[in-house]
Amino acid sequence: MASNRSGRRAFVARTGVAAVGAVSAGCLGRGGDSTGDAEADAGTDESEPVVDVAEATTNDTDPDTWASVSTIRLDAFVGGWVGVEPAHIDRVENPTLVLLEGREYEFTCENRDNVKHNLAIYDAAEEVVDELATGVVADRGETASLTVEATAEMTTYICEHQPVIQRGEIEVIDPDR
């Protein structure tokens, strides 16, 4: 009977420590981001990058900024894509890509963590558009490229091996806007 009690006590103690840790993490997690002024905090983007090398989670989506872009380079990490090129997506996690309908683009992804990655272009129904997907890159430094013509049905780019966290939005706009 004594061993059951000590086993139960150990379990309760471990559970209590875990609960205190979880509560503390929740209470302390983002407190430093707030200014204490609700009006000033209302416009603050609360999301932070998951991938260590990323510095932001939002980027410039002004169509004029994207007008001369034809090459898009992304680094592949389990936590998300990190933009490399063009310069306005450099170190942005899962950047939003703005493409001009009918224009040709070359996407290149580089494996940065020795985990399997590929890059696929999806539509709103979460299906690959016209088989637009690279092969798998499994080794750090390995790259894969994909040339696409932007169409209105393109909405998302993902890694099919980490589709929930390694995904970004695509905005296809009419070049005659």
N, C-alpha and C positions, 0 to 999 in steps of 0.2 A: 504494500500500500504506500509506503514511503516513496518508492521509486515513481509511482504514478503522480503523486503530489509534486515531487521535484520536477518531473517531466512537464506537468501541467504548468507549474510556475515558470519554468524556462520558456515554454511556448508563449504564455501570457506576457512575459517580459520582452521577448523578441517582437511580438506583435505590437506591444506598446511603443517600443523604440521605432519600429517601422512607421507606425501611425504618426508619431511626433515628427519624424523626419519628413513625411509627406505633407503634413500640415505646415511645417516650417517652410518647406520649399514653396508651397503655394502662397504663403503669406509674404515671403521675402523675394519671390521670383522677379517681379517687375517694379517693385516699389521705387527704385532709383530713377525710373523714366518719368515719373509724374512731377509736375511743377507745383501741384497742390491747387492750381487754378483750373477749374473744370472747363472754362471757356478756352483757355490757352491749350489745354490737353486735348480738346475735341478734334483738332486737326492733326494730331500726332499719329504717325503710322506706328502702331504697336508691334508689328511683326519684325522679328529679327532673323537674320540668316541662320540656317542650321549648319551649313558647311563653313568650316573655319576660315577658308581663304576668301569667302564672299564678304562684301562690305555693305550690301544693300539688298532689298527685296523688291524695289521698284526702279523703273528706268523711264527715260524720255520716250514717249510714244507719239510725239508730234510727227505727223507724216512728212513734214519738211526735213526733219532730222534723218529720216530713213530714205529720202529721195535718191541718193546716190549709192545706197548699199546693194551689193550683189553677193557678198561673201559673209557668212555667219559662222563663227567658230565658238564652240561650247566645250567646256571641260566636264567630264562625267564623274560624279561622285555618288555614292549611295545616298547621301542626304539631299541631293538635288543637282541640277545643272548649274554651272557657273559660267557666265558670259565672258568671252575673251575678245571677240571682234564682232561688230564694229566697236569703236572706242566707247560709245555711249551705253554699252552693256557690260563693259569691263568690270569684273568682280561683282556683278549683280546675280543673285541667286534666282534661278528659274525666270529669266527676264521675259517680258512680253515682247514678241517680235512683230513688227509692222511690215507687211509685205504689200507690194503693189500688184494688183491682179494682172496676170498675163506676163509678168516679168520673171526671168529665170534667176534662181538663187542657188548657190552652192553652200550646203550645210556640211560642216566637218565637226566631228566630235572626237575628243581624245580621252582615253581611259586614264584616270588619275589615281586609281586606288586598287588595281588588281582584282576588281569584281566585274562580273559580266555586265556589259552595257550594249545597247543599240539605240538608235534614234529613229523614231517612227512618227509620221504625220497622221493625225487622226481628225475625223469629222465630228459633228455634234452628236452623232449616234455612237461615239466611242469605237469607231471602226477605222482601220487603216485606209487612207485615201489612195486609190490606184496603186496598191502595193508599194507605197513610198516608205521604205524602211531600209536601214543599213544592215549589214551583217553584224554579228556580235564581235565586240572588242573585249578581250578577257585579260590582257596583260597591260600593265602600266606603260604608258607612252604609245600604245597602239592607237591608230586612228582609223576612222571610217568616214567616207564622204558620200553625199547624196545630192544630186542635182534635181531641182524641182521647178516647175512652172507654177506660180502662185494661182490658186483658184479659190473662189468664194467659199467652197465647202471646207477648207482647211481651218480648224479652230484650235488645235492643240498639238504640241510636240511632246513626246514622252519617251522614256526608256521602258520597254516592255518587260524588263526584269524588275523594275521598281516603279510601277506606273502611278502609284499614289503620291509619292514624294518627289519623284524626278519627272516633273511635268511643268510645262509653261504654256501660256496662251499665245495664239497667233491671231492677229487682226489683219485681215486682207481688205484693202481699200481700193476703190476705183481710182485709177491713175488720172482720170479726167475730173476729179472732184471739184 
